[in-house]
Amino acid sequence: MAMRRGRYRGTGDGHGGRRRMRQIRDAARAARRAAMAGLALAGLAGAGTAQQAPAGTGVVTGRVLSASTRQPVEGATVLLRGTALRAVTTGDGRFALAGTPVGVFAVEARAIGFTPLVRSDVVIGSGKPVSLELLLEPSPFTLAELEVAVATFFAPPAEAPPSAQIVGREEIRRAPGVQEDVVRAVSLLPGVGVTIGGRNDLVVRGGAPFENLFVVDGLEVPNINHFGSQGSTGGPLALVNIEFVQQAEFGAAAIDARYGDRTASVTKIGLREGTDRRLAGQLNLSATGAGVLLEGPVGRDGSFYLNARRSYLDLIFELADFGFVPSYWDFSGKVVQRLGERHTLSLFGIGAIDDFEYNNATADDLFDNSRIPSLTQRQYFAGLAWRMSGRRSLLDVTLGRTWTRFETFQNDTLGTPIFRNFSTEGDNSLRTDFTHAVSPALSVTVGNTARLAGGLDYEIILPGDLRRDAQGVPRPLVVDTTFSAFRNATYASARWQATSRLALTAGLRGDWYGQLGEYRVAPRLVASLGVGPRDGVSLALARTWQAPSFIWLTGDAANPALTPFGADQVVLGWNRLLRPDLKIQLEAYAKRYRDYPAREFRPQAVLAPSGFEDVTNDIPFGLEPLEAAGDGRAIGAELFVQKKLSEVPVYGLASLTVARSEFRALDGAWRPGAYDGRFIGTVAAGWRPNAAWELSGKFRLATGLPSTPFVTSGELAGTLDFTQYNAGPRLPTFHQLDVRVDRRWSFSGSQLALYLDVQNVYGRKNVSQYQWNARLGAPEPNETLGVFPTIGVTWEF
């Protein structure tokens, strides 16, 4: 079979294998100069006006709905905190606040029979109108109690779900060092570890990145990243544009029976609706690309938005004379149409074009690029949803499609391809969720998700010298196969408010894995108890199952017989509301894995792929014989403190995780897990001195992950020595400081925002992994960039 090659630009002689680091340093210096110039311009523009209120006013519109049924709440009071502006909702739950000051505010909503709600970080500008959907939780407040009930920025302590946090769009956008990436923002939360620099892989409570589930507007998406890792969930950058994110709900454990087929976390990303007031637009230039957005009303009661974004990484890499050049486009859109008060139709889609090109102008480029896989991808996911709300019930039906085309290869030092993986993975799904309030104290949810992955196609070539068994014997792999896979999940749960303080939630989920011929049952149980008005404790028990990734099934003739692997988890939590805008939370967990995929060719290890595997170091993508015979265990404790932006103009979070994870493979010995981070600490804080300026910073520290030494001599020199798997020196302690400055200007009918984000302020050379240098005949650290500033500009109109 002929092997396709990448695009080249000529060859020549070079001057050493360290050239890439010089290129990176040159690019960083150029970026620093550009960023400093931008900061100077921002300072000149703001001189003499920092203490003045921005010009122009804004408009806030939206709807107040019942969280359980999505029915309109009539007569709710909506007010803009810190001002005298307020409105009362009409019969369809709508409200409008006109002539609002510009800036970042909190919006409060309260109604009889519902728990008061505060939505923080509502950014109001003089450009496009702000549209909000405020969901109120039913509560048996009397009229007298409603008048004195304190509206909080968080769920009441007795109702807070275990291991769950919510971050809004503005919290994601302004987080230092996050690059407006929703997944990177989630990584700041407790229980999430540090992985390879420049990537957003989530490592949650000792689990591998492939154990995480992402749900976008009710659609389960295998990977939401540009240049995403096949068979896993991470990548360099999320392709979901932050401008369309309403909020992200992160659960460090899959407690809700509606979600499964993953053994670690669940991240639900809700996409916002476009404004229905008038046509509006936005131009933006961020740390990674430039984009244009258009949104506005559709029909009698609908809205739309459309967006296109292109990276400029290729331009930077070209100017810096890098040996490789990545580039991407992504496109997003959503249309919502309401058909009366009870029915809503919505259609959304997100697609991406990812290209990767080698620039092998010199022998040094050829050598450096021989350790970098080329990743070219085409992908999209889309969903068509129908929602019907009733007085006591809610029905959601979502028809979805995901599709990705992978073209991955890696060359040797002569530019000859040594590994090829051309494959296609697509999935069609139909999801139905129905919730019914049997009584004020009891609600029941039932649902089903059917998924058909049809036309899974794989063409893979992996030479024997890159795929050796435990005795060092070459075992080449050639795959040319197509197959289909059907999966179905049926689930039910009930929540019972037993007393005013005690709530119980029980769930049961059954998963049928058609291509494996296996059925698994997963029970879930949560008990929450209010201890006084400001404290709550909870206990959660959950069993989860996960099917092997499709590409693993192609790694050996026996791999299609792999069975799902599972995890049992228990979580004990306590949370306290110190102020309406300040909470503290403490959780302890224990987790046990079963039937984990273990590697026959590496009997000391379970499967733990992450990132862009260098095929010269180890077998990539699980393309090897696997057995469902491994097990693992993880324990840990997490402390989390969060302050929301309120009338007190500071915000922030602090998280501290102490944990340990171990796995046992085919040789029967317990070893530290590949993502065994023992200590993780994060502090992020910000200050808004006025409506124009915002200053923020973030510091993170984490102990290093385990490493495996290399074989240093003989035929296997440069490969990992699995007889000492995870027994090498741990990576150096990771620590990094990021700072950010935001500046806003409001004009008549438009708003301009600029930010300067400086990552790694003191230039720490964090080591993300060790890699083999064939020229030196020795391992060397793969270090992250030094100081790296970026600028972003957004104009709304």
Stockholm file with secondary structure:
# STOCKHOLM 1.0

chainA/1-797         MAMRRGRYRGTGDGHGGRRRMRQIRDAARAARRAAMAGLALAGLAGAGTAQQAPAGTGVVTGRVLSASTRQPVEGATVLLRGTALRAVTTGDGRFALAGTPVGVFAVEARAIGFTPLVRSDVVIGSGKPVSLELLLEPSPFTLAELEVAVATFFAPPAEAPPSAQIVGREEIRRAPGVQEDVVRAVSLLPGVGVTIGGRNDLVVRGGAPFENLFVVDGLEVPNINHFGSQGSTGGPLALVNIEFVQQAEFGAAAIDARYGDRTASVTKIGLREGTDRRLAGQLNLSATGAGVLLEGPVGRDGSFYLNARRSYLDLIFELADFGFVPSYWDFSGKVVQRLGERHTLSLFGIGAIDDFEYNNATADDLFDNSRIPSLTQRQYFAGLAWRMSGRRSLLDVTLGRTWTRFETFQNDTLGTPIFRNFSTEGDNSLRTDFTHAVSPALSVTVGNTARLAGGLDYEIILPGDLRRDAQGVPRPLVVDTTFSAFRNATYASARWQATSRLALTAGLRGDWYGQLGEYRVAPRLVASLGVGPRDGVSLALARTWQAPSFIWLTGDAANPALTPFGADQVVLGWNRLLRPDLKIQLEAYAKRYRDYPAREFRPQAVLAPSGFEDVTNDIPFGLEPLEAAGDGRAIGAELFVQKKLSEVPVYGLASLTVARSEFRALDGAWRPGAYDGRFIGTVAAGWRPNAAWELSGKFRLATGLPSTPFVTSGELAGTLDFTQYNAGPRLPTFHQLDVRVDRRWSFSGSQLALYLDVQNVYGRKNVSQYQWNARLGAPEPNETLGVFPTIGVTWEF
#=GR chainA/1-797 SS CCCCCCCCCCCCCCSCTTHHHHHHHHHHHHHHHHHHHHHHHHHHHHTTTTTSCCSSCEEEEEEEEETTTCCBCTTCEEEETTSSCEEECCTTSEEEEEEECSEEEEEEEECTTBCCEEEEEEEECSSSCEEEEEEECBCCCCHHHHHHCCCCSSCCTTTCCTTEEEEEHHHHHHSTTSTTCHHHHHTTSTTBCCCSTTCCCCCBTTCCGGGCEEEETTEEESCCEETCCTTSSCCSEESSCGGGEEEEEEESSCCSTTCCSCSSCEEEEEECCCCSSSCEEEEEECSSEEEEEEEEEETTTEEEEEEEEEECHHHHHHHTTCSEEEEEEEEEEEEEEEETTTEEEEEEEEEEEEEEEECCCSHHHHHHHTTSCEEEEEEEEEEEEEEEECSSEEEEEEEEEEEEEEEEEEECTTSCEEEEEEEEEEEEEEEEEEEEEEETTEEEEEEEEEEEEEEEEEEEEECGGGSBCTTSCBCCEEEEEEEEEEEEEEEEEEEEECSSSEEEEEEEEEEEETTTTEEEEEEEEEEEEECSSSEEEEEEEEEEEECCCGGGGGSSTTGGGCCCEEEEEEEEEEEEEEETTEEEEEEEEEEEEEEEEEESSSTTCBCCCCSSCCTTTSCCTTCSCEEEEEEEEEEEEEEEEEECCSSSCEEEEEEEEEEEEEEECTTCCEEECTTCCCEEEEEEEEECSSSSEEEEEEEEEECCCCCCCBCCSSTTTTSBCGGGTTCSCCCCCEEEEEEEEEEEEEETTEEEEEEEEEESTTCCCCEEEEEEETTTTEEEEEECCSSEEEEEEEEEC
#=GC SS_cons         CCCCCCCCCCCCCCSCTTHHHHHHHHHHHHHHHHHHHHHHHHHHHHTTTTTSCCSSCEEEEEEEEETTTCCBCTTCEEEETTSSCEEECCTTSEEEEEEECSEEEEEEEECTTBCCEEEEEEEECSSSCEEEEEEECBCCCCHHHHHHCCCCSSCCTTTCCTTEEEEEHHHHHHSTTSTTCHHHHHTTSTTBCCCSTTCCCCCBTTCCGGGCEEEETTEEESCCEETCCTTSSCCSEESSCGGGEEEEEEESSCCSTTCCSCSSCEEEEEECCCCSSSCEEEEEECSSEEEEEEEEEETTTEEEEEEEEEECHHHHHHHTTCSEEEEEEEEEEEEEEEETTTEEEEEEEEEEEEEEEECCCSHHHHHHHTTSCEEEEEEEEEEEEEEEECSSEEEEEEEEEEEEEEEEEEECTTSCEEEEEEEEEEEEEEEEEEEEEEETTEEEEEEEEEEEEEEEEEEEEECGGGSBCTTSCBCCEEEEEEEEEEEEEEEEEEEEECSSSEEEEEEEEEEEETTTTEEEEEEEEEEEEECSSSEEEEEEEEEEEECCCGGGGGSSTTGGGCCCEEEEEEEEEEEEEEETTEEEEEEEEEEEEEEEEEESSSTTCBCCCCSSCCTTTSCCTTCSCEEEEEEEEEEEEEEEEEECCSSSCEEEEEEEEEEEEEEECTTCCEEECTTCCCEEEEEEEEECSSSSEEEEEEEEEECCCCCCCBCCSSTTTTSBCGGGTTCSCCCCCEEEEEEEEEEEEEETTEEEEEEEEEESTTCCCCEEEEEEETTTTEEEEEECCSSEEEEEEEEEC
//
